[in-house]
Amino acid sequence: MAPKTDIEIARTAEKRPIQEIGAKLGIPPEALLPYGHDKAKVTADFIAGLEDRPEGRLILVTAINPTPAGEGKTTTTVGLGDGLARLGHKTAICIREASLGPCFGMKGGAAGGGYAQIVPMEDMNLHFTGDFHAITAAHNLLAAMIDNHIYWGNALGIDQRRVTWRRVMDMNDRALRDIVCSLGGPSNGYPRETGFDITVASEVMAILCLATDLADLQRRLGEIIIGYTRDRTPVHARELKADGAMTVLLRDAIQPNLVQTLEHTPAFVHGGPFANIAHGCNSVIATRTALRLADYVVTEAGFGADLGAEKFMNIKCRKAGLAPAAVVVVATVKALKMNGGVAKDDLKAENVAAVRTGCANLGRHIENVRSFGVPTVVAINHFAGDTEAEIAAVQDYVRGQGTEAILCRHWAEGGAGIEPLARKVVALAETDHHSFAPLYPDEMGLFHKIETIARRIYRADHVVADQKIRDQLTAWEEAGYGHLPVCMAKTQYSFSTDPELIGAPEGFDVPVREVRLAAGAGFVVAICGRIMTMPGLPPEPAAHSIGLNAEGQIEGLF
């Protein structure tokens, strides 16, 4: 008999009323705004009343560079939360919401897997509570107000050639990357070049995930730079009087969403900035709320540790005053074999030598994470075809790195299969030898920050950037933005900007082709290599397999 799919497992879950899940964290029913019976938003008033509470311990789950074999970072995050709860700890999980683009593109879902899932799985992967639609609407309202302002006389003197605010939609659509708008005559405005990004790449998404409350949200939205005048003076969203209406659209979206795992562990699922072109973490509001309600909070950062964990430490923790108590680096035998040069079709055969070669990628991530002063442990996400010799090779290698690799069977066994890792995490988190610090100080120059990440995290030799880019960074420093952290936008598949350069490469160049100032979010984006802010669909998108069965149930999500 074939094993159950993720969606079949999720469909048979015995979910408890969301008020019961909230009660586990001390959230009263009146502080929940239900969306049906199994999900709710936590009210802003309740969250504001938690301000003086002590915070629990924050556990970050990250991973090696992703491969087509899969790593299971979200699955491990969910499983670890269930494992900690099984040990009697008051636990909450914090992850991002799923984007429709990747869901219908390559991923097919993002709620964990097997018996380590968050439910309702179908809702989470589709429209959920409407947060992404609200972000899309707020972003595009600003875009409409820009063109409308220009149409009605352009009192701010916006240079149409220097409008930097594009439009967004939550779908992968390469045809919209570059467009010409306002065609059709004078009544439609002034034609200009623009384009679309995916919603998760929107600065509005990043702002929502970094804002501390509604007032901070509106302040940040007002700081958005939409373009420039002919003399290169920046024009802000507040000058267009757009920040108030945008905040109204986001009033409900900023409130965190509460759901549950298959084992009824509370889970906050909120926000979803991309990890390669944004900072890749769930919202600060959700994380801080969870920390004031639970003893342990398990969260994740997108893609490999070179992107997600680096930005979690250097952007989210810096801005929100957070400090992880321990970090889990997820790896799989299959992914390590691929990093060791094995083709995807050949992964079923035992290949201990390839595992050992691929471990160089894991070792680099361990070294990088520990450079932030945080204790680290490795989770081997178990697959049925893993052999004892391959698992032992990983454990031996990690032992040589001065830490431990623990075999985790949460996909098949739920929280019970990850208890050994949960015990280790508790032991690490309760030590008093933490010395967390970001990689670079605020006062370091912007280009120097880019170089620091490229050399210390990626192991590059040089950062290659035109004088125009360097001058732009200098101009931003002179305008008062030099203290901001940098957000590196590059491929997730390699430490380099070349997705084919797997393993642990050294001695390469990092080309920076563009820099963008996200003044509202509070970081500078360095776009490296061929990274896209609007993905395309693959040759066989997941959408081909998604539909309704004869009973009207959704099939094809995984």
Salt bridges, closest charged atoms under 4 A:
GLU20 OE2 - ARG16 NE 3.77
ASP38 OD2 - LYS15 NZ 2.76
ASP38 OD1 - LYS39 NZ 3.73
GLU51 OE2 - ARG292 NH2 3.55
GLU55 OE2 - ARG288 NE 2.63
GLU55 OE2 - ARG292 NH2 3.72
GLU122 OE2 - ARG11 NE 3.99
ASP123 OD2 - LYS39 NZ 2.59
ASP131 OD1 - LYS41 NZ 2.89
ASP147 OD2 - ARG167 NH2 2.85
ASP147 OD1 - ARG192 NE 2.96
ASP159 OD2 - ARG161 NH2 2.86
ASP159 OD2 - ARG162 NH1 2.44
ASP197 OD1 - ARG166 NE 3.03
ASP197 OD2 - ARG516 NH1 4.00
ASP216 OD1 - ARG219 NH2 2.87
ASP216 OD2 - ARG220 NE 3.05
GLU223 OE2 - ARG238 NH1 2.70
GLU239 OE2 - HIS236 ND1 3.17
ASP252 OD1 - ARG251 NE 3.63
ASP306 OD2 - LYS490 NZ 2.72
GLU367 OE2 - ARG459 NH2 3.24
GLU390 OE2 - LYS337 NZ 2.94
ASP396 OD1 - ARG399 NH1 2.79
GLU404 OE1 - LYS424 NZ 3.54
GLU419 OE2 - ARG86 NE 2.76
GLU419 OE1 - ARG423 NH2 3.07
ASP442 OD1 - ARG318 NH1 2.67
GLU451 OE2 - ARG455 NH2 3.78
GLU506 OE2 - ARG364 NH2 3.60
ASP509 OD1 - HIS462 ND1 3.35
GLU514 OE2 - ARG516 NE 2.82
GLU540 OE1 - HIS544 ND1 2.85
GLU555 OE2 - ARG11 NH1 3.74
